[in-house]
Amino acid sequence: MTDQLVRPAGRDERPRSVDAGLRRRARAVIPGGMYGHQSAGPLPPEYPQFMRAGRGARIWDVDGNEYVDLMCSYGPVVLGHQHQAVEAAAAAQAQLADCQNGPGAVMVELAELLVRTVEHADWAMFAKNGTDATTTCVTIARAQTGRDRILVATGAYHGAAPWCTPRPAGVTAADRVNIGQYTYNDLASVVAAAQSGPELAAIVVSPFKHDAGYDQELVDPAFARGVRELCDQTGAALILDDVRCGFRLHLGGSWEPIGVRPDLSAWSKAIANGHPLAAVLGNDRFRDGASRIFVTGSFWFSAAPMAAAVATIGALRAQDAIAAMDRTGDRLRSGILAQAAARGIEVSYTGPAAMPYLTFAGDRNHEQASAFAAAAMRNGAYLHPRHNWFISAAMTQADVDRALAATEAAFAAVHAP
Ligand SMILES: Cc1ncc(COP(=O)(O)O)c(C=O)c1O
C-alpha cells in the first residue's frame, strides 16, 4: 500500500459484476469501502478490486478474468503465485502448528539463513509488515544511540505509521517532530539536514528512488557512499528500507552491487513469497539496542510464514531467480519501448528491469498512464499507472508475449494516430 489518493465510491464500470457487488457490500461495512485501503484509489475505475486466484505469473479476478500479473501483490510474490515448494513448506509447518506459545524451531533456522544470506546482517528479528520493520529499525537506532532525530527522503514511502505515513489525517505535529528530510541522491541535502538539528539517530534510505507516481531513479553510488560515511562520522545508523526491493535485486541486500552496507535493514514483501512476514536485520553495533527495545505482536512468531521464508530463499537461490527476473524484465522493457517508439509516443521506462515503471511525457495527472493501464487490463495485463511494477521469476516467455500483446493494444488505445 503506497498511494495516498482516495477516489470517491460509486464509479464502478462493471455494474453487474461480482466485483461491483462486493464493493457495494464493502462500502457498508468497511470505512471508505476498499478505496481507503490498498492502492485501489488511484487505479482506473474499471479495475477489479477483488481477486480470486493466482498461479505462476497469472491471476484471476472474482469475475474470472485472467491477467498476466505485473504487480505481484505489490511485491510479496517473487517466485510466482502458489509456488509449490513454498506452499508445501508452509502447509507442512501449519499442519504441526502455526501460532503457538512460542516460535517454532524454524525461527532460528530462518534467522541463521538470513544472516548467511544478507551480507551486512549479524542478527535477525521478525514481525509481520514492512511498517513494523521500518518502525522497529528506527526504534532500535534511537535505543542504541540515545538520540531522537531521523532523516528520511522527501516523498519516500516507509509505511503506514504516524512517523512516516503520507496521509496527514490523524497524524499530529508531535508524531513528526524528530523527522528531518533530505532529497534522494543529493548528498549535500543530507549533510545540510544533518547539520540543521540535534544529533542524528538514523538516516533512512531506499535502495533506489521509487516514489509513487514519479519516474524512478537508481541510486548514485557516490550518494550511497556519502550517506554511509556521514553515518560513520556521526554515529547514526544507516537504515536501508529493503521492504520493496529485498530479494528482487540481490540476495545479499539491495546495495551489495554498489558495495555499501547498512547498519539496519527492513524487509517484508518478498521474503516469504506472499506469506505474512517481515524481518529486521542488523549488524553487531546495533545488537544491544535491538535486544533492549520492546517489540512483539500476537502473530509475529507464527511458524508457517517462517517455513515459507526458508523455502523462498532456497528457491530464489536454486532457481537463480534474480537473474531470471532481470532477463524477463529486459525483454519486457525492450518490447514496450519498441512499441512506444513505433507509434512515436514519448515515454519514460525507469527503474531496475525487475521493478519498472512507465510514464508518458507531459502526463501530469497520470491521465494517459491511467488510460494505458485500463486498456492493458482489459487486454489481459495487470499493471499500475502510479506505482512501480514487479516482475516475478515465474514469468515465462509466453507470459511476456501475452503482456506485450496487451501493452500493444494499450498503446493503440491511448494513441490516436
Ligand atoms: C519501501 C517500503 N517501505 C515500507 C513499506 C510498508 O510495508 P507494509 O505495507 O508491509 O507495512 C512499503 C510498502 O509498500 C514499501 O514499499
The ligand as a Gaussian input file, in Angstrom:
#p B3LYP/6-31G(d) Opt

LIG

0 1
 C        9.685000       0.822000       0.651000
 C        8.562000       0.417000       1.541000
 N        8.733000       0.503000       2.876000
 C        7.759000       0.136000       3.724000
 C        6.553000      -0.322000       3.259000
 C        5.474000      -0.704000       4.233000
 O        5.228000      -2.062000       4.158000
 P        3.825000      -2.659000       4.642000
 O        2.792000      -2.166000       3.695000
 O        4.027000      -4.138000       4.577000
 O        3.619000      -2.180000       6.039000
 C        6.341000      -0.432000       1.879000
 C        5.056000      -0.917000       1.343000
 O        4.706000      -0.728000       0.212000
 C        7.364000      -0.040000       0.996000
 O        7.205000      -0.115000      -0.324000

